[in-house]
Amino acid sequence: MQKDQINVNEHGYKPSRKLLDQISDRLRVKGYSPRTEEIYRDWAKGYVLFFNKCHPKEMGSTEIEEFLSRLALKKNLSGSTQNQVL
């Protein structure tokens, strides 16, 4: 059987769950509503896509500030909405 058929990577480990699935898992455990989960997933997806699909673990405060500045200037989002994105 090939590795991809049993969902194992080249090191013999199962790959970790995808980022958006991890976000959903965490929000469900915390009891967030399905609509809130959808919105938070959309924000996370937008953040990752803004930085050409770079994983958030590889980014820091500079990228967060850049993303929030874009939201504030180009999307006219309020301060409270920006805080929710964080």
N, C-alpha and C positions, 0 to 999 in steps of 0.2 A: 504494500500500500504506500502511495506517495505521501509526503509530508503534508501537502496542501489538502489532501483528502481527510486527514485526521486532525486538521486545524492546529498544527504544530509548526513553530518557526524553525530556522536553521540551527538554533541552539537547543532544540528539544523542548522548548517551553510553549505553552499556549500563549498566544498574543494577548495583551491586555485589552480590555473592552475599549471601544472607540470613545473618543472624548464626549460626544453628544450623548451617548448612552450612559457614560459615567455621570454626566450632569443630571440626566433624568433620574437615575438611580438615587442620587443624593437628594434631589428635590422631593421625590416620592417618600423617602424615609423621613424627611422633615415635615411631610404632610402638606406640601404646597398643592394648589389646585392644578388640574390639567392645563388650564389656560395660562397660568403663571409659568408652568413648566415650558410650555410652547414659546412664550415670550423670552424667557431666559435662554432657551436653546437658540432662538433666532439671534439674540445679542451675541452669544458666544460664536455662532457661525459667522456673523458679520465681522467680528473681531479677527477671527482666523483668516477669512477671505481677504480682509483689508491688507493683511500682511502676507499675501500670496501663499496661504495654506501652511504657514509656519506654526508649529505647535506652541501653545501658550507657555509651556515649560521652558521654551527657548527664548522667551521674551521677558522684559522687565518693566520697570516704571516708566522708562522713556517711551516705550511703545504704547503703554496705557494712556499716558498724557497725550501722545500724538492722536490716538484714536478718539479720545474724549474731545480734543480740540476740533477735530473734524466734525464730530457730532454737533458740537456747539455752534460752529461757524457755518457749516454747509447744510445741516439738517434742522437748525434752529431748535434744538432740544433744550428744555429747561434744565436748570441745575438739579432739581429733584429727580428728573428722569436720568440724568447722567449718573447720579448717585446710585440709582437702581442698577445701572449697567455694571458698576463696580461690584 
